[in-house]
Amino acid sequence: MPSQPDSWSTRLASRAAERREQGLWRHRRTHVPASGVHDFAGNDYLGLARDPRLAEAQANGARRFGAGSGASHLVSGHLEVHETLEQRLADLTGRPRALLFSTGYMANLGTLQALCDGDTHLFQDRLNHASLIDGAQLAGARSRRFHHGDSVDLARMLARSPVNAPKLVISDGVFSMDGDVADIAALATISARHHAWLMIDDAHGLGVLGRHGDGCVGRAHDLSRVPILVGTLGKALGTGGAFVAGSQALIDHLIQFARPYVYTTAQPPGVAAATLKALDILATEPERRGHLQALVAYFRHEAQRLGLPLATSTTPIQPLLLGDSRRVMHWAGELLAAGILVGAIREPTVPKGQARLRITLNAAHSIDALDALLDTLARLTKAEDSP
Ligand SMILES: *Cc1c(COP(=O)(O)O)cnc(C)c1O
């Protein structure tokens, strides 16, 4: 039987209608430089993405090595600048080696696919990033999710799993939609007790937390406690790409077996050169992290005074837990009209009923911009109080 010519169009139209009715339709917005909109939505925590020194380093890298790498790392795309960057990332995080991936999404897919098979047992925090959930699926591993931040629940699951099965415990370092930080010490202790490896995805901690900007794991928790560390370059470091850091044996294994590593073109060399510049700035301008922490403290103090529904986060991710997705869209729209961009986060990114404004702070924000944000939030709260 030939398929009906219009069945796909009907299917797409009905999925679209359903999504709109639920108030969950996602929009892209085209951003133009210097539009005067204050960005409180991005992950550029140190304000490096638009730093002219990074742009300059990127241009120089492209002139020297080419605009593109020309091939995958295992063919001819692994350039000197990639090798240097891997060494610098290993040094920053206190690990023997690091391996570059094109994106954090691919680093997580590749790591899980290379390490796991149908016999592996995975234990993931319920709020882990989508790429970790998808990676478990790609790997075909048995995956269970423990209650967010609940090491007792994790310990119970581990105790019930087969003693001799290979086990991997996985958690975000800083949770991307809540801003809270995982208890790395507790996770490491429980994992070791059950002979499980611990993998931490520190996408939002790297560059922001830690004495050296080395993240919530970095040099504070060594290789024996956290054997697998993932970091991304598109957030605080302001460029793009990601890396896995760990032992020589782990990195060798990923080079052999991680398909999302093997079968993709290496990162453009200019991006690697710009990332090296970002690492220089991270090391020489600790005041950026200091200013960022001051902005977080100021925002939390003022938001508390206004009675806004703050989360417990002490990181630059400061969600306002409004609950209802339509309310979130309304507030985000009013803020945008006032020249302030925030993230409007709804299901399925967060559980139903937990929609939120995801406000992120950035070392390039001025106190004036923060005051403009707080003034608008104050007006929105008042408007709801007086119908
Ligand atoms: C952003 C993010 C990723 C994905 O990284 P990309 O480089 O953007 O693909 C992975 N894990 C976490 C926790 C993230 O927040």
The ligand as an SDF file (V2000), in Angstrom:
LIG
                    3D

 15 15  0  0  0  0  0  0  0  0999 V2000
   25.1400   23.0260   28.2670 C   0  0  0  0  0  0  0  0  0  0  0  0
   25.3430   21.7050   28.8800 C   0  0  0  0  0  0  0  0  0  0  0  0
   25.7830   20.6260   28.1170 C   0  0  0  0  0  0  0  0  0  0  0  0
   25.9470   20.7020   26.6300 C   0  0  0  0  0  0  0  0  0  0  0  0
   27.0700   21.4090   26.2710 O   0  0  0  0  0  0  0  0  0  0  0  0
   27.1600   22.0340   24.7950 P   0  0  0  0  0  0  0  0  0  0  0  0
   28.5850   22.3230   24.6040 O   0  0  0  0  0  0  0  0  0  0  0  0
   26.2900   23.2300   24.8000 O   0  0  0  0  0  0  0  0  0  0  0  0
   26.6470   20.9700   23.8550 O   0  0  0  0  0  0  0  0  0  0  0  0
   26.0590   19.4500   28.7730 C   0  0  0  0  0  0  0  0  0  0  0  0
   25.8660   19.3290   30.1050 N   0  0  0  0  0  0  0  0  0  0  0  0
   25.3890   20.3360   30.8510 C   0  0  0  0  0  0  0  0  0  0  0  0
   25.1760   20.1350   32.3160 C   0  0  0  0  0  0  0  0  0  0  0  0
   25.0980   21.5460   30.2610 C   0  0  0  0  0  0  0  0  0  0  0  0
   24.6060   22.5390   30.9820 O   0  0  0  0  0  0  0  0  0  0  0  0
  1  2  1  0
  2  3  1  0
  2 14  2  0
  3  4  1  0
  3 10  2  0
  4  5  1  0
  5  6  1  0
  6  7  2  0
  6  8  1  0
  6  9  1  0
 10 11  1  0
 11 12  2  0
 12 13  1  0
 12 14  1  0
 14 15  1  0
M  END
$$$$
